[in-house]
Amino acid sequence: MSWTKAEYIEWAYDDAAYGDMPSEGCYALAVAAANELGGIEVANSNDGNSSKSFAPTRTFEFDDASKVQITYGGVFIILDNEPY
């Protein structure tokens, strides 16, 4: 089974976190990985806000149709039409 780019980013964050890297480092690692894998940033919680976060929630889409949301507290894969 091959991983999607979103799954790779989730794994990279979790692996760093389990290795005792602080959340700030895990966040930076995940954002860097998303950019390296050619992710397009389609949403950023700092957009249009008067106050700016040092670690905004960011959403990336990839050419393999996977999507991921990166937050200070973790990485979440976005699934299309996921039942709630």
PyMOL commands that set and color helices and strands:
alter all, ss='L'
color gray80, all
select helices_A, chain A and resi 5-18+23-36
alter helices_A, ss='H'
color red, helices_A
select strands_A, chain A and resi 40-44+58-61+67-71+74-78
alter strands_A, ss='S'
color yellow, strands_A
deselect
rebuild
show_as cartoon
